[in-house]
């Protein structure tokens, strides 16, 4: 999952980016509203984490402009402003959730998982497709009563493919899910992760079309290997 963090406090931003990356999220970090606006226009994100007190203009203004452009990116406001009026203004501006600083990383992670479930239209913490069950909290995949522990990158790739069954995702699209602006990666890392997932789940689960990308078939793959 790829997040856009909009936070002007360097200490807070570095801490959040480090903590979220350790949990498997790819995080782009913008310190100004203008930078965040440009990022939203040129990249695809699953969730935006938005501070309100930005140096160029308010996070609320940014959020209103984003919604006026019909960008419905799920958004969690992260702010020290904790009055009822502040919360009402944030939610009315188009925020999906509101978290008051200081907060624990565990609480933020729980809210992220909840927001992702709502985005998928499911109240359940697990994602299931054709007998394959994914647990975003533990980064585990269960198939035919066998559970596999996945790396954060493997899980992100598998989640992206499960969310778009039958539709090929290119190597560039998958890399966008995995890496932020400041991440370095080798050109063959996607192939390495795909190879590992096929070994765990079976060759039938992840197909590829040359020149288009990788996909999970709409029909249930047969067997584990």
VEXKOL-823120 format. One record per residue (C-alpha): residue number from 1; residue in one letter; x, y, z. Coordinates in steps of 0.5 Angstrom, whole numbers, plus 500, padded with zeros to 3 digits. Layout:
residues N
pos:code:px:py:pz
NUM:A:X:Y:Z
...
***
This chain:
residues 225
pos:code:px:py:pz
1:X:500:500:500
2:X:503:507:498
3:X:501:513:503
4:X:502:520:502
5:X:505:524:508
6:X:504:531:509
7:X:507:534:515
8:X:512:540:516
9:X:515:538:522
10:X:521:534:520
11:X:522:530:527
12:X:515:528:526
13:X:515:526:519
14:X:522:522:520
15:X:519:518:525
16:X:512:517:522
17:X:516:515:515
18:X:521:510:519
19:X:515:507:523
20:X:510:506:517
21:X:516:503:512
22:X:518:498:518
23:X:510:496:517
24:X:511:495:510
25:X:508:501:507
26:X:511:505:502
27:X:511:513:504
28:X:512:519:500
29:X:513:525:504
30:X:511:532:503
31:X:513:538:507
32:X:508:543:504
33:X:501:543:501
34:X:504:545:494
35:X:508:539:494
36:X:503:535:496
37:X:498:537:491
38:X:503:536:485
39:X:505:529:488
40:X:497:527:488
41:X:497:530:481
42:X:503:525:479
43:X:502:519:483
44:X:497:514:485
45:X:496:513:493
46:X:492:509:497
47:X:491:514:503
48:X:493:521:505
49:X:496:523:512
50:X:495:530:512
51:X:497:535:517
52:X:493:542:518
53:X:499:547:520
54:X:503:547:513
55:X:508:553:512
56:X:505:555:505
57:X:497:554:506
58:X:493:550:511
59:X:492:543:510
60:X:484:544:510
61:X:485:548:504
62:X:489:543:500
63:X:484:538:502
64:X:478:542:500
65:X:482:543:493
66:X:483:536:492
67:X:476:534:493
68:X:474:539:488
69:X:478:536:483
70:X:474:529:485
71:X:480:526:488
72:X:477:521:493
73:X:483:519:496
74:X:482:516:503
75:X:485:522:508
76:X:487:522:515
77:X:488:528:519
78:X:494:528:523
79:X:494:535:528
80:X:495:538:535
81:X:488:541:534
82:X:483:537:538
83:X:477:542:539
84:X:470:539:537
85:X:470:545:532
86:X:477:543:529
87:X:474:536:528
88:X:468:538:525
89:X:471:542:520
90:X:476:537:518
91:X:471:532:517
92:X:466:537:513
93:X:472:538:509
94:X:473:531:506
95:X:477:528:511
96:X:475:520:513
97:X:478:520:520
98:X:482:525:525
99:X:487:523:529
100:X:490:528:535
101:X:497:529:536
102:X:501:526:540
103:X:498:519:538
104:X:501:512:538
105:X:504:508:531
106:X:499:502:533
107:X:493:507:533
108:X:495:510:527
109:X:496:503:524
110:X:489:500:526
111:X:486:506:523
112:X:490:505:517
113:X:487:498:516
114:X:480:500:518
115:X:480:505:513
116:X:483:501:508
117:X:477:496:509
118:X:472:501:508
119:X:475:503:502
120:X:475:496:499
121:X:468:496:502
122:X:469:490:507
123:X:468:490:515
124:X:472:484:516
125:X:480:485:517
126:X:481:479:512
127:X:481:480:505
128:X:479:473:501
129:X:479:471:494
130:X:478:465:491
131:X:480:461:497
132:X:486:465:498
133:X:486:469:505
134:X:490:475:506
135:X:491:478:513
136:X:494:485:513
137:X:496:485:520
138:X:500:479:520
139:X:502:479:513
140:X:500:472:512
141:X:497:469:506
142:X:493:462:508
143:X:491:458:502
144:X:488:451:503
145:X:489:451:511
146:X:496:452:510
147:X:499:459:512
148:X:505:463:509
149:X:509:468:512
150:X:510:474:507
151:X:515:479:507
152:X:512:486:507
153:X:514:487:499
154:X:511:480:497
155:X:504:482:501
156:X:504:489:498
157:X:504:485:491
158:X:500:480:492
159:X:494:485:495
160:X:495:489:489
161:X:494:483:485
162:X:488:480:489
163:X:485:487:489
164:X:485:487:481
165:X:483:480:479
166:X:484:479:471
167:X:487:485:470
168:X:495:486:469
169:X:499:490:473
170:X:505:492:469
171:X:512:492:473
172:X:512:500:473
173:X:505:499:477
174:X:507:494:482
175:X:514:498:483
176:X:510:504:485
177:X:506:500:490
178:X:512:498:493
179:X:517:504:493
180:X:517:511:495
181:X:521:517:492
182:X:527:516:496
183:X:527:508:496
184:X:533:505:491
185:X:531:499:488
186:X:534:494:483
187:X:531:493:476
188:X:529:485:478
189:X:526:486:485
190:X:519:485:482
191:X:521:479:479
192:X:524:476:485
193:X:518:477:489
194:X:514:474:484
195:X:518:468:484
196:X:518:467:491
197:X:510:468:491
198:X:509:463:486
199:X:514:458:490
200:X:509:459:496
201:X:502:459:493
202:X:503:455:487
203:X:505:457:479
204:X:498:458:477
205:X:496:464:482
206:X:500:469:479
207:X:500:469:471
208:X:504:474:466
209:X:503:477:459
210:X:509:479:456
211:X:509:487:455
212:X:503:488:460
213:X:504:485:466
214:X:502:480:472
215:X:495:478:474
216:X:491:473:478
217:X:486:469:474
218:X:479:470:475
219:X:478:463:475
220:X:481:459:482
221:X:488:456:480
222:X:488:449:481
223:X:492:446:487
224:X:498:449:491
225:X:504:448:486
***
